[in-house]
Amino acid sequence: MNDISLSILFGILAALLILSAFFSGSETALMTLNRYRLQHLVKKNHKGAIKAHQLLKRPDRLIGLILLGNNFVNILASSLTTLIAIRIGGDNAIAPATALLTIGMLVFSEVTPKTLGALRPELLAFLSSWVYIPLLKVFYPLVWAINSISSLLLWILGIKSTNSPTVESLNKDELKSIVSEANHLMPARYQNMLLSILDLESASVSDIMTHRNDIVGIDLEESVADIIKQLQNSPHTRLPVYKKNIDRVIGFLHLRTILSQISQPDFDKQNITNSLSKPFFIPASTSIHKQMQIFKAEKLRIGLVVDEYGDVQGLVTLDDLLQEIVGELVSEEPNIKMQKDGSYLVDAGVTIRELNRITHWDLPTEGPKTLNGLVIEYMETIPEPGTSVKLHGHVIEIIKRDENAIKLIKFNPKR
């Protein structure tokens, strides 16, 4: 070594620091690769992705190889630094040289390459995989021996070593957290749709149904002239048909099957009865996810929600279920209006789920289904217009009410 010039020794030391940076950065890059994107690139026959995927099938071997190379390079660099220090300043130069090497390795061979590997994992991972594949073949016996000794030590400690990483299943809340925090990875419309899908099982049809008081249907007790007028002006294609009240429903009527008969002179209520399809009833506790499967299996698009006593509570359509995933299917007059001062004017009949979805609030959904019901339950009375109260962290003001319900509520902006 004394015959080698200092310039050559410094050149070798610089090369060792570069190799150390390569091992450190590539390790971080390979371990932080997005596995789903990697699978996608493998399917597209990306050569670098294929090699990286091959390496990650046995992460124990990959890590063994990287640590073997990194430690060898770092120890060699430390020894070389000691030799250079002695030749320059004797034994007294060893301590300062060690400090300089430590700082240099931290900055240039650890922090910087690992940060680059975390920020641009594909750049380093795909390039390094071309190097690691042949290296792993050359040093396989040594890597195997090191991994075997490591597995033996773990076995002595009572820990069973596996060749592949343990994959744990994620529950619904964990999946929601992943999707919620993936703002920079997917468009907002996809994120909202996925969150809505994950939330389907926790919501029942009673959360999204049209309440019985708002159901539009045909009452066969009315005159034929009134029924014809209602059919001609109906905004809905399917209507429940009943006698006197919705609890006595006898079927569903599709306008397409009846409109052609209206103009006939002998049209009467019997024509309507003959055109009815069998009514379909849904228990109020049925989850939205389950009901979507039922609609698909039964080839249905509409059903009546009933309670435990068989009384009709509301109506649910396939469009209502799809709306929970993709949002509003048609443009309607909004029932939640944001004002210039940041406040919200809200129709009290809106469901709490819809209000939470639009405003990103977290009002409780376990009890009452509508905002009107939530306020009445909280205040234990139907408040007069002008009444203000703090509702689950929101200051609200009652704007309008009728005899038995609140109609309009103002949510004041948070200060």
C-alpha positions, 0 to 999 in steps of 0.5 A: 500500500505504501507504493500506491500514490495518495491520489490513487487512494483518494480515487479508490475512497471516492469510488467506495463512497459512490458504491456505498451510496448506490447500495443505500439508495437502491435498498430504499428504492426497492423497498419503497416501490409501489407494488401495484404500479410495479405489477402494472409495469410487469404486465406491460413487459417493462424490463426493469420492472420485471427484474425488480419484481423478480428480486422482490420475490425473495426479499431476504436474499436481496437484503442479504446481498445489499447489506453484504455489499454495503458493509464490505464497502463501508469497512473497506472505506474506513480502513482506507481512510485510516491508511491515508490519515497515517500517511498524511499526518501520522497517528494524530490524524486518524481521529479527524479523518474518521470524523470527516469520513463519518460526515461524508458517508452520512451526507453522500452515502446515506441521507442523500441517496436514501432520500433520492430513493424514497422520492424517485424509487423507480429511477434507482430500483429499475437501474439497480435491478440490472446490477443485483440480478447477476451479483446475486448469482455470483454471491449466492452461496455467501448470501445463502450462508448469511441468511441461514445463520440469521434464520438460525439465530431467529429460531433460537429466539423463537421467531420463525423466519419466512422467505416472503413478507407476511401479507396481512389482510386490511379491514374496511377502516384501514382501506378507507384510511389508505384511500383517504390519504392517497390524494396525490396518487389518484384523481378526487373523483376516483377517491370519492367513488372508492370511499363511497364503495367502502362505506356501502356495507356500513349504511342501510337502505333506510339511510338513502330511501325516499321517506314515505311522506315523499313517495309519489304514487298512484292512489286507485281511490282517486278518479280516472281523470286525476290518475290520467293527469298524474300519469301524463305529468309524472317525472318518474318512470316507475310508480307504486300503485296503492289504495288509500295509503302506501301501506296498501300497495298492490304493485309497481306501474311502469309508465311505458306500459300504460301511456299508450293505453291512456288515449283509448276511450275504454281506459279505466283502472282495470288497465292499470291493475293489469299492467302492474308488476309484483311489489318488492319489499326490503327490510329497513336494516338491509345494507346498501351493498346487500341490496345492490346484489339483490337488485342485480340477482332479481333484475329489479330497479325499485322496492319498498322499505318496510319496518319490522311490523311490515309498515312501509317506511320509504322507497329505494331505487337502483338509481339511489344505490348507484348515486351512493357510489357516483354521486348525483346522476342528474342535475337537481336543485341543490338542497345544500347551498353555500353562502358568500359568508361561508355559511350553509342553508340546508333543507332540513329534510336532507339525509345526514349521509348526504350532508356529510358527503357534500360538506365533509363533516362528521355528523352522527349517522347512527340515530336519526337519518335526516337533519330534521330528525337529528335537531329534534332529537338533540333539542327534544322539541321542534324549535321556533324560527330564530332559535340558535344552538350548537349541534355537534360542534356546528352553530345552527339557526332555525330559519323555517318550520311548519307545524310538525317539522323543521324545513330550513336550517342555517349552519353558521361558518366556523370561527 
